[in-house]
Amino acid sequence: HLERGELLQGPLAQPAEAREAFEAALTDDADSLAAVQSLLALVDEARESTVFLTLADTLAKLAGAFQDVLGGVGRMIVADGEGSRHVVQLEVRGLKSDAEAKRIAATVATSNLVKTAFFGQDPNWGRLLAAAGRAGVRFDPDVAQVHVGDVRIVHRGMAVGEEAERAAHELMRRPEYSLRLTLGSGPGRARYLTCDLGTEYVKLNADYRS
């Protein structure tokens, strides 16, 4: 979210838009937002537009660097989940807003039925769409598409066929792969890194008391 292009969505002479875009980009990070707003409050963009834009640009670069580091750490944590064997990069597209897409992505990615299907290397698109359907976001299942990697297993809400599912199963045997749900034609999209849930997780958590 914190790339320069998103900060400066217009000419450099429009610092007010830069401030608004910058703060909007940080709305998902409540811990950082207050500190950033305090820094920006020190600058009067109406009188010191150059200073404001320089500050915003510097903050964006720092945030981008932190995101790179934390993104790598986050991937390591997911990959090192208790007994996990597969890391799945889930992407949800086609919703009215990014917030709606994020809500669906989070619901799908944390569904135990979905995660156990990942463990079984099962391209169970019914579980994926069922989880998406209970996220509280309206979409038309008749236009849904599901891809595992570059293999489409659902087109317009219907299964593509056994051959596609066999190909998807082979992809799901990999330690890491992507999964994409397209649920409309809107601009909203979100990504969510998740993993499978298998027998090792149960064993690890059943063998000790906290």
N, C-alpha and C positions, 0 to 999 in steps of 0.2 A: 504493500500500500504506500510505501514511503519513498517512491521514486520521484525525482525532480519533476518529471513530466506530470505527475499527479498533483504536485504542489503548485506548480505554475501553469494553470490551465488556460491562461490568457497572456497578454503582453506583460512584460515586467513592470509596466506602469499600473498594474492592478494588484497591489499588495493586499487589499481587503479580501479579494477572491483567494489569494494565496493563503491567507490566515484561515479562512473558512475551510478550504480544501485540506490544509494541514491538520487542523483539529478534527475534521471528519475522518481523516485517515487513521487517527489515533483512538477513535471511539471504542475499539475493541480492546484497548490496553488501558484499563482504568488506573492502574498503578502509575503509568507514565504520564497520562493526560494532565493531571494536576500540575506536575512539575513543569511540563512543557508550556502550559497555559500561563504559569507564573513567569517563565522566561519571556514569553511573547508579550506579556502585559507590561514589561519594562520598556517596550518600544512603542512609540506612537507612529503607526504606519502611515498616518496622514501627513506627518511632517518629516519622518525619517524612513521613507520607503526603501531606500537603498540599504540602510542598516537592517531593516526588517527582513528584506528578501535575502540578504546575506546570512542572517541568523537562521531563517527558515531552511535555507539550503544546507547550512552546516549541520543543523539538527537532523535533517533528512539523511545526510551522508552517515552521520553517527548511528542513526536508527537502522539504516540499511546494513551497516557493518554488524551491529548487534543481532539483527535478524539472521544474517548469514551464519553467525556463530551459534545462536540459539536454535536455528533450524537444523544444523548438523547435530547438535546435542539432542534435540527432540527426536530426530530419526534414530539415534543410537539408543535412546531410552525405549522407544517403541520396539526396535529390533531385539532389545534385551529383555523384553517382557517375559514374565514367568512362564516358561515353556513355549513361548511363541516360536513359530517356524516360518511365518510369512509376514512381510510388511506390505501393506496395501495402500497405495495412493488413490484415494477416492476423490472424484471430481463430480460435482453436480452442476448442471447447466440448464438454462432456459427458463428460469423463474423471473418473476416481476422485479425482484431486487436481490442484491447479494445477501441481505439478511434472511430472506426466505430460503435461499439456496443453502446458506450456512445451517439453518435450522434443520433442513432435511438431511444434509450431510452428517451432522452430529447425531441425528437419530439413527440413521443407517449404520454409521461407523461404530456405534456403541451397542447395537442390537446383539444380544447373545446368540440369537438364531442365525444372524448373518455371520458373526464371527466364528461360530462352529462350522458353518458351511465353508468358510475360508480354510479352516483346519482340515476339513474333509476334501478340499480341492473340488468342491461341488459348485458349478455355476448356477446356483439356485436363484434364478431371477425373480421367482415368486416371493422369496423372502426379502429380496432387495426392495421390490415395489411395495410389499406389505409394510415394511418399516418406513418407507418414504410416505406412505399413505397415512400413517398415524402421527406424522410430525406436526399436524395442525396447519399445514399449508395446502391450499387448493391447487390442484393441477389436473390435467386431463390424462388419465392413464392410457387412453387410446392413441396418444401421440408419443408415448414413452419409447425411448430407445436405450438399450444397455449394451455397453462394450466392455469386454475384458481385454485389456491391451488394445490391439487393433481388430479384434474379432467381435463382430456384432452378433449378439445372441437374442436380442429383442428388437423388433422393428414395428413401430406403430402399435405397441401394446401386445404384440403377438410373438411367440417364439419363432426364431428363424429356422430351427431344426436341429436334429441330432448331430449332424456333422459339425455345425458351428459350436455346439456345446462340447463335443469331444475336443475340438481345437482349443476352446476356452479352458477346459480341464487341464490340458497339457501346459498352458501358460500359468495356470494356478499352482502348478507343481514347483514353480520357481520361488526362490526366497523373497523376491520382491517383484511386484507387478502393479499395473494401474487398472482402475475400474472407473468407468464413466457412465453416469446417468444423465440423459438429456430428457427433460420433462416438459418442454415447451420451446417457444422461440423468443422468450424474453432475454434481457441483458444480464440478469442475475446469475452469478456463479460463485462457487465456493469449493475449497479443497480441504480435505481432512485426512490426516495420516493415521492409520489404524493397523491392527494386527489380528491374527487369528486367536481363537480360544479353544484349547484342547485338553486332553487328559492330564498332561503334565501340570497345568495350572491347578487343576483340582487336587492332584496329589501333593503339590508343594504347599498349598494352603490348607490341606487337611492334616498335614503331619506336624504342625506346630501350633502353639497357643501364643497369642500376643500378650 
